[in-house]
Amino acid sequence: MTKLTLRAARLAAAIVVAATGCSSAIAGNAEDYRLLVINGAQVRWAHAPRTPYITLTYAIATHALTFSGDENCGAMKGIADVPAAGLDRRATLLAASKAFARWQAVAPLVFKRVASEDGADIVIGAQAQPRGIAFTGITVGHEIGPDVRAITSARICLNDQKTWKLGFGGKSENYDLVHVLTHEIGHVLGLDHPSARGQLMSFRYREDFEGVTAGDIRGVQAIYGPITLPAASVERAASLR
């Protein structure tokens, strides 16, 4: 069993204060999920006014980037072709699409890929100084509810010196890019590690199950609520914004 070195609970150094909109407080914790707390406040993305869903954009980094104050992903480089590591732009795009779809299927969230990193809500890149497996950095704004702050941007940085794969199986020391990105997106959405094992958001990498578990679903729905509109309606509404 391999421990994911993610440091999601230590994101305080990644905070950058920014203005944001209003939203409501999120629910408390359960044994099979844990909400992410930064500097004493729970964190989440805010809904746009009068919308039951949240639309977030993401991009795959193509060049070197720096993010001031981000302890976890402060220096990032573009996803380049690293055939020996099984990590390249095409594989990352495919894995990210599958990973975001897993969360979109269980919560009122819509994820849209954009070509440029500039202005994207979420940027996925490679670590400038490889360490661990993957890390998440989050920027939060002002309070949007009692002890709740809005996430204004997020980053996921992958270690391109590790060996990656798409799907389970094969060598145990290789990491499934879809599984790891799904886990990291959970942090991006405001979930912490609830335990060592048993849930996708647990901090040990295991290939016991694919996708999000019941605990992960309860966690993300505690933050954003259940899906109240058919997926097709949400997609269409998002495309018209």
GIURHU-V218004 format. One record per pair of residues at least 4 apart in sequence whose ideal C-beta (glycine too) atoms are under 6 Angstrom apart, sorted by the first residue. I is the first residue (numbers start at 1). J is the second residue. If there is no record, write none. Layout:
i:I j:J
i:I j:J
//
This chain:
i:1 j:204
i:2 j:205
i:3 j:204
i:4 j:133
i:4 j:203
i:4 j:205
i:5 j:132
i:8 j:136
i:8 j:187
i:8 j:192
i:9 j:192
i:11 j:38
i:11 j:138
i:12 j:38
i:12 j:39
i:13 j:71
i:14 j:70
i:14 j:71
i:14 j:72
i:14 j:137
i:14 j:138
i:15 j:140
i:16 j:69
i:16 j:139
i:18 j:141
i:18 j:152
i:19 j:141
i:20 j:46
i:20 j:141
i:20 j:150
i:20 j:152
i:21 j:46
i:22 j:144
i:23 j:46
i:23 j:47
i:23 j:144
i:24 j:145
i:25 j:145
i:25 j:146
i:25 j:148
i:26 j:42
i:26 j:44
i:26 j:223
i:27 j:222
i:29 j:34
i:29 j:35
i:30 j:218
i:32 j:194
i:32 j:199
i:32 j:215
i:33 j:194
i:33 j:215
i:33 j:218
i:33 j:219
i:34 j:192
i:34 j:194
i:35 j:42
i:36 j:43
i:36 j:190
i:36 j:191
i:36 j:192
i:37 j:42
i:38 j:43
i:41 j:147
i:41 j:149
i:42 j:148
i:43 j:140
i:43 j:149
i:43 j:151
i:43 j:190
i:44 j:190
i:44 j:223
i:45 j:54
i:45 j:151
i:46 j:144
i:46 j:150
i:47 j:51
i:47 j:54
i:52 j:108
i:52 j:228
i:53 j:108
i:53 j:110
i:53 j:234
i:54 j:109
i:55 j:110
i:55 j:238
i:56 j:111
i:56 j:121
i:57 j:112
i:57 j:114
i:57 j:120
i:57 j:121
i:58 j:113
i:58 j:120
i:58 j:122
i:59 j:114
i:59 j:117
i:59 j:120
i:59 j:123
i:60 j:79
i:60 j:92
i:60 j:93
i:60 j:124
i:61 j:65
i:61 j:76
i:61 j:78
i:61 j:117
i:61 j:123
i:61 j:125
i:62 j:78
i:63 j:78
i:64 j:77
i:65 j:76
i:66 j:75
i:67 j:74
i:70 j:74
i:70 j:137
i:72 j:135
i:72 j:137
i:73 j:135
i:73 j:137
i:73 j:155
i:73 j:157
i:75 j:128
i:76 j:125
i:76 j:128
i:76 j:157
i:77 j:126
i:77 j:128
i:79 j:89
i:79 j:92
i:79 j:126
i:81 j:88
i:82 j:87
i:82 j:160
i:85 j:160
i:85 j:163
i:85 j:164
i:86 j:163
i:86 j:164
i:86 j:165
i:87 j:160
i:87 j:164
i:92 j:96
i:95 j:177
i:95 j:178
i:95 j:181
i:96 j:124
i:96 j:181
i:98 j:178
i:99 j:178
i:99 j:181
i:99 j:182
i:99 j:185
i:100 j:104
i:100 j:111
i:102 j:182
i:102 j:211
i:102 j:212
i:103 j:109
i:103 j:185
i:104 j:109
i:104 j:111
i:106 j:217
i:107 j:220
i:107 j:221
i:107 j:224
i:108 j:224
i:108 j:227
i:110 j:234
i:110 j:238
i:114 j:120
i:117 j:123
i:121 j:153
i:122 j:154
i:122 j:188
i:123 j:155
i:124 j:156
i:125 j:157
i:126 j:158
i:126 j:160
i:127 j:157
i:127 j:159
i:130 j:159
i:130 j:161
i:133 j:159
i:134 j:158
i:134 j:180
i:134 j:184
i:135 j:157
i:136 j:156
i:136 j:184
i:136 j:187
i:137 j:155
i:138 j:151
i:138 j:154
i:139 j:152
i:139 j:153
i:140 j:149
i:140 j:151
i:141 j:150
i:141 j:152
i:143 j:149
i:144 j:148
i:144 j:150
i:154 j:188
i:156 j:184
i:163 j:174
i:164 j:175
i:164 j:177
i:165 j:170
i:165 j:174
i:165 j:176
i:166 j:177
i:168 j:176
i:168 j:207
i:170 j:174
i:175 j:180
i:183 j:200
i:186 j:191
i:186 j:201
i:189 j:220
i:190 j:223
i:191 j:201
i:191 j:219
i:193 j:203
i:194 j:199
i:194 j:201
i:195 j:202
i:196 j:202
i:196 j:204
i:197 j:202
i:197 j:204
i:197 j:206
i:198 j:202
i:199 j:213
i:199 j:215
i:199 j:216
i:200 j:212
i:200 j:213
i:200 j:216
i:201 j:216
i:212 j:216
i:212 j:217
i:221 j:226
i:229 j:233
i:229 j:234
//
